[in-house]
Amino acid sequence: MLDSVRIVLVNTSDCRNIGSAARAMKTMGLSQLILVDPIEMPNGQAQALAAGATDVLAGAKVVSTLEEAVSDCGLVIGTSARSRTLPWPMLDPRESGEKLIKEVSDYPVALVFGRESSGLTNEELQLCHFHVQIPANPEYSSLNLAMAVQTLSYEVRMAFLAEQQGEQQNKIAEKDSKQDEQIYPLVDETERMFEHFEQALKATGFIVPSHPGLVMTKLRRFINRARPDSKEVKMWRGMLSSVEKAAKRQNS
């Protein structure tokens, strides 16, 4: 699921930010990094800041335009640090993570980050289905690129874990449901239970063999209306055996 979540960095000017972003991605289980027209290609400095995420850095795909980076995506969410003159559907970080994970099983999805100094252009933002803004301290809302990638990648991971937990709980519920599923006895089992009932009731004197009356007919109607399952039939058989033993002791 996370393999189809793309982190797209547009026109990044400092390759060290690319390395730090790769590290932020890997800590959250993301691996698909796309660089759109980077001013400075990743080098040794980027690798140093990537630390253990050099595989993410090495696997980064470089393209010329944002359109090329997201052409096959079904959902694209662009980061925006400020309000735009043209209103656009906005999400908070948590909503963006949930929406990305909800749709990622159907097609690739992308989180798009803009330039360090100016973010995404209006034209680039218009390629996105939604915009996301991190609700930072309004008196000091400065987040560097890697911080923004870390924050939103975290929300993606949290949504992913919640989805996995939900699927696991559904599996457990299905398993419990199957375990609790009623298995009804065969006719032969039910008939043996009724025979056992008759024997036990005769042993206690409740049924007089010479005048049995309608006791068993009414008992059959009562029990068939309740429709006991196999476990309940076995329970009745156990109770009847206990009644027979008690009657035998009393009569001996």
Backbone as CSV, one residue per row, in Angstrom:
resi,resn,N_x,N_y,N_z,CA_x,CA_y,CA_z,C_x,C_y,C_z
1,MET,0.830,-1.203,0.000,0.000,0.000,0.000,0.871,1.261,0.000
2,LEU,1.873,1.311,0.879,2.728,2.499,0.954,3.635,2.635,-0.257
3,ASP,3.854,1.539,-0.971,4.714,1.597,-2.155,4.093,2.418,-3.279
4,SER,2.806,2.682,-3.198,2.131,3.455,-4.242,1.881,4.899,-3.818
5,VAL,2.466,5.290,-2.671,2.382,6.691,-2.228,3.653,7.402,-2.670
6,ARG,3.519,8.423,-3.486,4.680,9.149,-3.998,4.888,10.462,-3.240
7,ILE,6.135,10.756,-2.981,6.517,12.073,-2.487,7.194,12.785,-3.646
8,VAL,6.618,13.904,-4.054,7.117,14.639,-5.222,7.690,15.971,-4.753
9,LEU,8.967,16.198,-5.061,9.638,17.453,-4.703,9.858,18.254,-5.975
10,VAL,9.325,19.461,-5.987,9.365,20.282,-7.202,10.467,21.337,-7.130
11,ASN,11.378,21.275,-8.109,12.373,22.326,-8.322,13.178,22.646,-7.057
12,THR,13.567,21.587,-6.333,14.327,21.764,-5.093,15.687,22.391,-5.384
13,SER,16.053,23.396,-4.605,17.294,24.118,-4.890,18.510,23.557,-4.159
14,ASP,18.286,22.947,-2.989,19.390,22.444,-2.173,19.293,20.926,-2.080
15,CYS,20.276,20.227,-2.593,20.223,18.755,-2.604,20.224,18.167,-1.204
16,ARG,20.728,18.927,-0.221,20.717,18.423,1.150,19.282,18.244,1.642
17,ASN,18.395,19.104,1.186,16.983,18.955,1.547,16.386,17.684,0.948
18,ILE,16.881,17.313,-0.215,16.410,16.066,-0.835,16.849,14.876,0.012
19,GLY,18.099,14.903,0.480,18.594,13.826,1.337,17.806,13.720,2.630
20,SER,17.543,14.873,3.256,16.777,14.884,4.504,15.345,14.411,4.278
21,ALA,14.773,14.786,3.144,13.408,14.343,2.821,13.367,12.832,2.636
22,ALA,14.402,12.270,1.995,14.465,10.816,1.802,14.503,10.105,3.151
23,ARG,15.268,10.653,4.080,15.345,10.063,5.430,13.993,10.144,6.125
24,ALA,13.326,11.290,6.002,12.001,11.460,6.609,11.009,10.453,6.032
25,MET,11.097,10.223,4.744,10.209,9.262,4.090,10.414,7.853,4.624
26,LYS,11.677,7.441,4.656,11.962,6.056,5.023,11.543,5.747,6.453
27,THR,11.660,6.704,7.356,11.238,6.462,8.733,9.743,6.178,8.824
28,MET,8.982,6.615,7.826,7.540,6.390,7.805,7.135,5.300,6.825
29,GLY,8.124,4.609,6.256,7.822,3.484,5.373,7.548,3.845,3.932
30,LEU,7.852,5.077,3.540,7.643,5.504,2.154,8.946,5.379,1.374
31,SER,8.824,5.055,0.089,10.044,4.826,-0.697,10.027,5.455,-2.084
32,GLN,8.855,5.910,-2.530,8.749,6.429,-3.896,8.996,7.942,-3.919
33,LEU,10.199,8.321,-4.313,10.584,9.731,-4.363,10.727,10.167,-5.819
34,ILE,10.061,11.260,-6.166,10.168,11.806,-7.521,10.641,13.252,-7.432
35,LEU,11.672,13.561,-8.196,12.239,14.913,-8.227,11.853,15.577,-9.540
36,VAL,11.202,16.717,-9.419,10.795,17.464,-10.611,11.776,18.600,-10.840
37,ASP,12.540,18.490,-11.902,13.470,19.541,-12.324,14.283,20.115,-11.151
38,PRO,15.025,19.287,-10.425,15.808,19.803,-9.288,16.932,20.722,-9.768
39,ILE,17.155,21.800,-9.039,18.230,22.726,-9.407,19.587,22.085,-9.133
40,GLU,19.654,21.347,-8.049,20.892,20.661,-7.680,20.602,19.175,-7.491
41,MET,21.231,18.345,-8.296,21.019,16.910,-8.206,21.651,16.359,-6.921
42,PRO,21.081,15.283,-6.384,21.646,14.692,-5.164,23.122,14.304,-5.347
43,ASN,23.921,14.646,-4.355,25.345,14.308,-4.390,25.751,13.738,-3.031
44,GLY,27.033,13.815,-2.723,27.522,13.268,-1.465,26.884,13.914,-0.252
45,GLN,26.610,15.221,-0.323,25.972,15.906,0.802,24.564,15.366,1.045
46,ALA,23.853,15.132,-0.046,22.501,14.585,0.071,22.547,13.189,0.673
47,GLN,23.528,12.387,0.253,23.660,11.031,0.777,23.983,11.044,2.267
48,ALA,24.801,12.011,2.670,25.161,12.106,4.089,23.929,12.406,4.945
49,LEU,23.079,13.303,4.474,21.886,13.663,5.230,20.798,12.604,5.116
50,ALA,20.861,11.781,4.074,19.894,10.690,3.944,20.165,9.600,4.968
51,ALA,21.424,9.552,5.460,21.820,8.540,6.460,21.485,7.152,5.933
52,GLY,20.619,6.410,6.611,20.294,5.049,6.203,19.278,4.961,5.091
53,ALA,18.893,6.093,4.525,17.869,6.100,3.468,18.469,6.351,2.094
54,THR,19.730,5.966,1.914,20.371,6.181,0.609,19.705,5.356,-0.492
55,ASP,19.021,4.250,-0.097,18.304,3.460,-1.110,17.132,4.239,-1.683
56,VAL,16.441,5.018,-0.827,15.346,5.867,-1.310,15.899,6.924,-2.255
57,LEU,17.049,7.498,-1.867,17.684,8.524,-2.681,18.136,7.949,-4.021
58,ALA,18.745,6.784,-3.974,19.243,6.161,-5.204,18.104,5.775,-6.142
59,GLY,16.952,5.463,-5.580,15.819,5.056,-6.407,14.951,6.203,-6.871
60,ALA,15.332,7.441,-6.526,14.520,8.602,-6.913,14.458,8.740,-8.428
61,LYS,13.279,9.071,-8.899,13.063,9.277,-10.329,13.084,10.781,-10.621
62,VAL,13.786,11.181,-11.665,13.878,12.603,-12.031,13.070,12.846,-13.299
63,VAL,12.166,13.834,-13.235,11.344,14.186,-14.398,11.413,15.700,-14.615
64,SER,10.887,16.141,-15.744,11.001,17.556,-16.108,9.862,18.403,-15.570
65,THR,8.660,17.830,-15.474,7.491,18.625,-15.067,6.673,17.884,-14.023
66,LEU,5.894,18.648,-13.287,4.996,18.047,-12.298,3.944,17.195,-13.000
67,GLU,3.478,17.651,-14.129,2.481,16.884,-14.876,2.995,15.482,-15.197
68,GLU,4.256,15.392,-15.560,4.869,14.099,-15.857,4.947,13.229,-14.596
69,ALA,5.193,13.868,-13.461,5.354,13.128,-12.200,4.044,12.517,-11.711
70,VAL,2.926,13.159,-12.036,1.642,12.708,-11.469,0.636,12.278,-12.527
71,SER,1.057,12.119,-13.761,0.119,11.831,-14.850,-0.696,10.558,-14.627
72,ASP,-0.125,9.562,-13.957,-0.843,8.304,-13.743,-1.413,8.184,-12.334
73,CYS,-1.446,9.297,-11.585,-1.984,9.280,-10.224,-3.481,9.583,-10.229
74,GLY,-4.211,8.917,-9.347,-5.637,9.187,-9.235,-5.958,10.242,-8.201
75,LEU,-5.001,10.521,-7.317,-5.179,11.542,-6.287,-3.864,12.261,-6.073
76,VAL,-3.915,13.585,-6.148,-2.720,14.412,-5.945,-3.061,15.491,-4.930
77,ILE,-2.263,15.576,-3.875,-2.463,16.584,-2.833,-1.219,17.463,-2.790
78,GLY,-1.412,18.758,-2.980,-0.298,19.693,-2.996,-0.205,20.487,-1.709
79,THR,1.011,20.707,-1.235,1.213,21.482,-0.009,1.195,22.971,-0.328
80,SER,0.516,23.719,0.532,0.421,25.161,0.326,0.582,25.848,1.675
81,ALA,1.545,26.738,1.761,1.835,27.407,3.030,1.015,28.675,3.231
82,ARG,0.291,29.066,2.206,-0.480,30.300,2.329,-1.765,30.211,1.515
83,SER,-2.725,31.054,1.871,-3.989,31.076,1.149,-3.774,31.640,-0.251
84,ARG,-4.479,31.099,-1.197,-4.370,31.555,-2.576,-5.608,32.371,-2.935
85,THR,-5.451,33.201,-3.948,-6.583,34.018,-4.376,-7.706,33.150,-4.929
86,LEU,-7.340,32.003,-5.524,-8.332,31.093,-6.058,-8.630,30.022,-5.015
87,PRO,-9.850,29.993,-4.458,-10.178,28.985,-3.439,-10.032,27.567,-4.001
88,TRP,-9.536,26.660,-3.162,-9.316,25.275,-3.587,-9.672,24.363,-2.412
89,PRO,-10.161,23.168,-2.672,-10.493,22.266,-1.549,-9.278,22.040,-0.653
90,MET,-9.450,22.350,0.637,-8.344,22.257,1.584,-8.519,21.068,2.520
91,LEU,-7.404,20.458,2.898,-7.382,19.383,3.870,-6.383,19.726,4.964
92,ASP,-6.615,19.203,6.167,-5.563,19.311,7.165,-4.680,18.058,7.022
93,PRO,-3.520,18.017,7.682,-2.613,16.877,7.505,-3.255,15.519,7.771
94,ARG,-4.073,15.428,8.818,-4.700,14.134,9.140,-5.652,13.697,8.037
95,GLU,-6.441,14.643,7.550,-7.372,14.325,6.472,-6.633,13.898,5.208
96,SER,-5.508,14.556,4.944,-4.749,14.204,3.741,-4.214,12.781,3.830
97,GLY,-3.685,12.395,5.004,-3.186,11.036,5.181,-4.290,10.002,5.011
98,GLU,-5.447,10.289,5.602,-6.569,9.351,5.512,-7.066,9.215,4.082
99,LYS,-7.139,10.318,3.374,-7.634,10.275,1.997,-6.649,9.545,1.088
100,LEU,-5.368,9.782,1.265,-4.356,9.098,0.448,-4.423,7.585,0.648
101,ILE,-4.516,7.150,1.910,-4.559,5.712,2.192,-5.877,5.101,1.730
102,LYS,-6.952,5.850,1.829,-8.254,5.348,1.399,-8.265,5.040,-0.098
103,GLU,-7.538,5.840,-0.884,-7.596,5.696,-2.339,-6.396,4.980,-2.951
104,VAL,-5.346,4.735,-2.162,-4.096,4.217,-2.732,-4.231,2.801,-3.275
105,SER,-5.223,2.059,-2.828,-5.380,0.695,-3.348,-5.933,0.694,-4.769
106,ASP,-6.460,1.842,-5.213,-7.052,1.918,-6.554,-6.084,2.444,-7.612
107,TYR,-5.118,3.267,-7.194,-4.174,3.872,-8.133,-3.068,4.571,-7.340
108,PRO,-1.958,4.933,-8.006,-0.914,5.686,-7.299,-1.446,7.034,-6.813
109,VAL,-0.943,7.484,-5.693,-1.319,8.792,-5.146,-0.043,9.580,-4.859
110,ALA,-0.175,10.898,-4.744,1.022,11.728,-4.594,0.816,12.879,-3.623
111,LEU,1.879,13.154,-2.856,1.982,14.355,-2.034,3.040,15.240,-2.687
112,VAL,2.675,16.454,-3.021,3.573,17.325,-3.780,4.068,18.466,-2.899
113,PHE,5.397,18.665,-2.899,6.024,19.731,-2.115,6.729,20.684,-3.067
114,GLY,6.592,21.973,-2.793,7.151,22.969,-3.693,8.552,23.440,-3.328
115,ARG,8.948,24.520,-3.932,10.286,25.102,-3.737,10.472,25.583,-2.293
116,GLU,11.703,25.530,-1.833,11.981,25.944,-0.462,11.571,27.387,-0.197
117,SER,11.746,28.262,-1.166,11.500,29.693,-0.943,10.084,30.128,-1.311
118,SER,9.504,29.505,-2.332,8.225,30.020,-2.834,7.130,28.977,-2.981
119,GLY,7.413,27.747,-2.656,6.375,26.722,-2.736,5.994,26.363,-4.165
120,LEU,4.742,26.029,-4.360,4.232,25.653,-5.673,3.571,26.847,-6.348
121,THR,3.683,26.910,-7.639,3.010,27.978,-8.384,1.512,27.677,-8.452
122,ASN,0.728,28.683,-8.808,-0.707,28.475,-8.955,-1.004,27.413,-10.011
123,GLU,-0.216,27.420,-11.082,-0.430,26.435,-12.156,-0.163,25.019,-11.642
124,GLU,0.873,24.877,-10.822,1.191,23.557,-10.263,0.125,23.110,-9.260
125,LEU,-0.352,24.056,-8.455,-1.385,23.730,-7.482,-2.682,23.304,-8.162
126,GLN,-2.908,23.836,-9.349,-4.124,23.476,-10.073,-4.066,22.061,-10.655
127,LEU,-2.899,21.448,-10.630,-2.790,20.037,-11.016,-3.163,19.111,-9.859
128,CYS,-3.379,19.701,-8.678,-3.688,18.916,-7.478,-5.194,18.897,-7.227
129,HIS,-5.665,17.779,-6.737,-7.086,17.671,-6.412,-7.422,18.396,-5.111
130,PHE,-6.477,18.379,-4.184,-6.658,19.043,-2.893,-5.360,19.738,-2.504
131,HIS,-5.499,20.726,-1.617,-4.330,21.362,-1.025,-4.307,21.021,0.459
132,VAL,-3.115,20.912,1.019,-2.978,20.657,2.442,-2.084,21.729,3.041
133,GLN,-2.484,22.202,4.213,-1.701,23.217,4.914,-1.443,22.735,6.332
134,ILE,-0.194,22.740,6.756,0.155,22.309,8.109,-0.153,23.461,9.072
135,PRO,-1.000,23.235,10.076,-1.405,24.330,10.965,-0.322,24.675,11.991
136,ALA,0.752,25.251,11.517,1.867,25.613,12.396,1.546,26.903,13.168
137,ASN,2.415,27.233,14.098,2.273,28.459,14.875,2.226,29.659,13.923
138,PRO,1.118,30.415,13.901,1.007,31.539,12.960,2.058,32.622,13.187
139,GLU,2.613,32.680,14.408,3.639,33.676,14.683,5.017,33.224,14.203
140,TYR,5.144,31.923,13.963,6.401,31.411,13.429,6.098,30.089,12.722
141,SER,5.674,30.193,11.493,5.188,29.018,10.764,6.228,28.452,9.803
142,SER,7.495,28.832,10.005,8.548,28.404,9.090,8.898,26.934,9.279
143,LEU,8.598,26.132,8.265,8.960,24.712,8.251,9.879,24.488,7.059
144,ASN,11.018,23.818,7.288,11.838,23.521,6.121,11.236,22.329,5.380
145,LEU,11.748,22.060,4.208,11.172,21.043,3.339,11.109,19.680,4.014
146,ALA,12.199,19.259,4.626,12.238,17.933,5.256,11.239,17.828,6.398
147,MET,11.062,18.933,7.167,10.074,18.922,8.249,8.669,18.718,7.706
148,ALA,8.372,19.400,6.616,7.044,19.268,6.011,6.825,17.845,5.495
149,VAL,7.855,17.293,4.863,7.759,15.913,4.375,7.559,14.952,5.544
150,GLN,8.294,15.179,6.635,8.173,14.309,7.810,6.770,14.372,8.400
151,THR,6.253,15.579,8.543,4.935,15.757,9.159,3.845,15.051,8.364
152,LEU,3.829,15.278,7.055,2.768,14.683,6.244,2.979,13.187,6.017
153,SER,4.233,12.751,5.963,4.504,11.316,5.844,4.051,10.581,7.098
154,TYR,4.215,11.225,8.242,3.746,10.649,9.502,2.233,10.418,9.464
155,GLU,1.505,11.409,8.953,0.045,11.274,8.873,-0.350,10.153,7.912
156,VAL,0.407,9.995,6.840,0.150,8.890,5.915,0.345,7.558,6.637
157,ARG,1.430,7.472,7.395,1.705,6.222,8.111,0.643,5.931,9.167
158,MET,0.219,6.939,9.902,-0.796,6.739,10.920,-2.105,6.249,10.298
159,ALA,-2.463,6.819,9.139,-3.672,6.370,8.452,-3.516,4.939,7.963
160,PHE,-2.301,4.609,7.499,-2.011,3.248,7.034,-2.133,2.244,8.179
161,LEU,-1.560,2.584,9.340,-1.627,1.686,10.495,-3.066,1.508,10.971
162,ALA,-3.837,2.593,10.938,-5.244,2.503,11.336,-6.016,1.602,10.383
163,GLU,-5.691,1.713,9.100,-6.338,0.859,8.100,-5.993,-0.603,8.344
164,GLN,-4.710,-0.867,8.627,-4.276,-2.240,8.889,-4.939,-2.802,10.152
165,GLN,-5.026,-1.969,11.166,-5.645,-2.407,12.417,-7.119,-2.718,12.189
166,GLY,-7.773,-1.879,11.384,-9.177,-2.117,11.068,-9.364,-3.426,10.328
167,GLU,-8.466,-3.714,9.372,-8.547,-4.968,8.615,-8.309,-6.157,9.543
168,GLN,-7.352,-6.016,10.474,-7.064,-7.095,11.409,-8.247,-7.364,12.317
169,GLN,-8.882,-6.279,12.784,-10.048,-6.431,13.646,-11.198,-7.088,12.897
170,ASN,-11.339,-6.747,11.604,-12.387,-7.372,10.795,-12.134,-8.865,10.647
171,LYS,-10.838,-9.230,10.458,-10.501,-10.649,10.330,-10.811,-11.396,11.626
172,ILE,-10.462,-10.754,12.761,-10.735,-11.380,14.059,-12.242,-11.539,14.259
173,ALA,-12.993,-10.484,13.871,-14.448,-10.538,14.015,-15.045,-11.643,13.142
174,GLU,-14.513,-11.779,11.924,-14.996,-12.829,11.032,-14.678,-14.205,11.610
175,LYS,-13.469,-14.341,12.171,-13.070,-15.612,12.770,-13.967,-15.947,13.961
176,ASP,-14.204,-14.936,14.818,-15.061,-15.152,15.974,-16.475,-15.509,15.536
177,SER,-16.922,-14.847,14.466,-18.265,-15.109,13.956,-18.391,-16.546,13.476
178,LYS,-17.331,-17.032,12.803,-17.355,-18.415,12.327,-17.332,-19.397,13.495
179,GLN,-16.541,-19.023,14.533,-16.468,-19.897,15.700,-17.804,-19.947,16.436
180,ASP,-18.501,-18.795,16.453,-19.783,-18.721,17.147,-20.948,-19.162,16.266
181,GLU,-20.676,-19.449,15.025,-21.734,-19.807,14.091,-22.443,-21.073,14.560
182,GLN,-23.753,-21.035,14.534,-24.530,-22.175,14.987,-24.471,-23.304,13.968
183,ILE,-24.134,-24.491,14.449,-24.143,-25.691,13.617,-25.270,-26.564,14.128
184,TYR,-26.248,-26.791,13.272,-27.421,-27.524,13.714,-27.226,-29.026,13.545
185,PRO,-27.842,-29.809,14.442,-27.664,-31.259,14.405,-28.421,-31.899,13.244
186,LEU,-27.973,-33.094,12.855,-28.701,-33.884,11.864,-29.959,-34.446,12.509
187,VAL,-30.894,-34.855,11.684,-32.151,-35.412,12.206,-31.875,-36.596,13.117
188,ASP,-30.906,-37.408,12.739,-30.582,-38.588,13.539,-30.151,-38.204,14.953
189,GLU,-29.357,-37.141,15.064,-28.911,-36.685,16.388,-30.091,-36.209,17.214
190,THR,-30.997,-35.480,16.577,-32.167,-34.963,17.285,-33.065,-36.106,17.750
191,GLU,-33.237,-37.107,16.895,-34.074,-38.252,17.261,-33.485,-39.008,18.439
192,ARG,-32.174,-39.162,18.463,-31.539,-39.846,19.599,-31.750,-39.051,20.891
193,MET,-31.750,-37.701,20.751,-32.009,-36.867,21.927,-33.435,-37.088,22.439
194,PHE,-34.406,-37.152,21.508,-35.792,-37.368,21.931,-35.966,-38.743,22.584
195,GLU,-35.278,-39.762,22.042,-35.321,-41.095,22.648,-34.746,-41.058,24.060
196,HIS,-33.670,-40.300,24.194,-33.026,-40.161,25.499,-33.960,-39.449,26.474
197,PHE,-34.651,-38.422,25.978,-35.627,-37.704,26.802,-36.691,-38.677,27.324
198,GLU,-37.209,-39.497,26.423,-38.278,-40.420,26.804,-37.792,-41.417,27.849
199,GLN,-36.573,-41.941,27.663,-36.007,-42.895,28.622,-35.864,-42.248,30.001
200,ALA,-35.307,-41.003,30.010,-35.071,-40.324,31.283,-36.380,-39.994,31.991
201,LEU,-37.397,-39.571,31.234,-38.681,-39.211,31.846,-39.422,-40.449,32.364
202,LYS,-39.221,-41.581,31.715,-39.786,-42.835,32.213,-39.070,-43.260,33.485
203,ALA,-37.727,-43.061,33.497,-36.942,-43.452,34.666,-37.347,-42.655,35.898
204,THR,-37.755,-41.407,35.721,-38.162,-40.574,36.865,-39.639,-40.732,37.186
205,GLY,-40.370,-41.435,36.328,-41.800,-41.629,36.563,-42.658,-40.529,35.981
206,PHE,-42.041,-39.559,35.309,-42.827,-38.472,34.724,-43.713,-39.014,33.603
207,ILE,-43.183,-39.975,32.831,-43.980,-40.645,31.813,-44.283,-42.058,32.313
208,VAL,-45.553,-42.402,32.326,-45.968,-43.753,32.710,-46.069,-44.570,31.422
209,PRO,-45.268,-45.606,31.267,-45.237,-46.367,30.018,-46.607,-46.814,29.516
210,SER,-47.501,-47.175,30.436,-48.817,-47.656,30.000,-49.741,-46.528,29.556
211,HIS,-49.448,-45.315,30.009,-50.255,-44.159,29.610,-49.337,-42.965,29.287
212,PRO,-48.596,-43.054,28.181,-47.615,-41.997,27.876,-48.247,-40.655,27.532
213,GLY,-49.469,-40.676,27.086,-50.129,-39.430,26.738,-49.433,-38.686,25.599
214,LEU,-49.500,-37.366,25.649,-48.924,-36.531,24.586,-47.653,-35.821,25.035
215,VAL,-47.047,-36.310,26.089,-45.863,-35.627,26.629,-44.776,-35.475,25.573
216,MET,-44.418,-36.559,24.909,-43.319,-36.492,23.946,-43.691,-35.664,22.722
217,THR,-44.943,-35.706,22.318,-45.380,-34.895,21.175,-45.237,-33.414,21.493
218,LYS,-45.700,-33.024,22.680,-45.599,-31.619,23.079,-44.143,-31.209,23.293
219,LEU,-43.342,-32.148,23.843,-41.912,-31.846,24.055,-41.208,-31.657,22.714
220,ARG,-41.552,-32.499,21.744,-40.960,-32.354,20.401,-41.302,-30.985,19.813
221,ARG,-42.579,-30.612,19.953,-42.997,-29.328,19.386,-42.259,-28.173,20.054
222,PHE,-42.116,-28.242,21.355,-41.411,-27.193,22.105,-39.949,-27.081,21.684
223,ILE,-39.259,-28.220,21.614,-37.828,-28.215,21.302,-37.583,-27.858,19.846
224,ASN,-38.427,-28.347,18.945,-38.251,-28.006,17.529,-38.482,-26.519,17.286
225,ARG,-39.388,-25.925,18.082,-39.621,-24.484,17.950,-38.386,-23.702,18.382
226,ALA,-37.703,-24.202,19.392,-36.473,-23.544,19.864,-35.295,-23.827,18.949
227,ARG,-35.338,-24.911,18.216,-34.296,-25.370,17.302,-32.899,-25.293,17.929
228,PRO,-32.584,-26.195,18.849,-31.258,-26.194,19.481,-30.169,-26.551,18.477
229,ASP,-28.981,-25.979,18.682,-27.857,-26.337,17.816,-27.171,-27.581,18.372
230,SER,-26.115,-28.023,17.696,-25.452,-29.277,18.075,-24.910,-29.245,19.497
231,LYS,-24.318,-28.102,19.896,-23.776,-27.987,21.249,-24.885,-28.100,22.290
232,GLU,-26.024,-27.494,21.992,-27.140,-27.533,22.938,-27.729,-28.943,23.034
233,VAL,-27.773,-29.658,21.905,-28.239,-31.048,21.928,-27.327,-31.897,22.801
234,LYS,-26.020,-31.711,22.667,-25.074,-32.461,23.495,-25.246,-32.115,24.966
235,MET,-25.512,-30.830,25.236,-25.729,-30.411,26.624,-26.971,-31.107,27.200
236,TRP,-28.052,-31.158,26.415,-29.263,-31.836,26.863,-28.987,-33.314,27.129
237,ARG,-28.229,-33.958,26.245,-27.921,-35.381,26.423,-27.154,-35.596,27.728
238,GLY,-26.222,-34.707,28.028,-25.471,-34.802,29.273,-26.364,-34.645,30.485
239,MET,-27.304,-33.683,30.420,-28.239,-33.465,31.530,-29.138,-34.685,31.725
240,LEU,-29.588,-35.261,30.620,-30.476,-36.426,30.695,-29.746,-37.624,31.285
241,SER,-28.471,-37.794,30.925,-27.684,-38.891,31.512,-27.575,-38.718,33.017
242,SER,-27.401,-37.465,33.447,-27.312,-37.184,34.885,-28.631,-37.498,35.580
243,VAL,-29.758,-37.152,34.916,-31.079,-37.441,35.480,-31.279,-38.950,35.607
244,GLU,-30.878,-39.707,34.578,-31.019,-41.166,34.596,-30.219,-41.787,35.753
245,LYS,-28.992,-41.308,35.935,-28.154,-41.843,37.008,-28.778,-41.562,38.371
246,ALA,-29.320,-40.347,38.533,-29.952,-39.985,39.811,-31.175,-40.849,40.069
247,ALA,-31.960,-41.068,39.003,-33.172,-41.896,39.159,-32.791,-43.334,39.494
248,LYS,-31.730,-43.840,38.887,-31.282,-45.214,39.139,-30.842,-45.380,40.580
249,ARG,-30.122,-44.370,41.106,-29.647,-44.434,42.502,-30.822,-44.411,43.464
250,GLN,-31.817,-43.593,43.118,-32.971,-43.466,43.992,-33.819,-44.746,44.007
251,ASN,-33.864,-45.437,42.877,-34.699,-46.623,42.770,-33.991,-47.898,43.243
252,SER,-32.662,-47.820,43.448,-31.915,-49.016,43.831,-31.956,-49.220,45.343
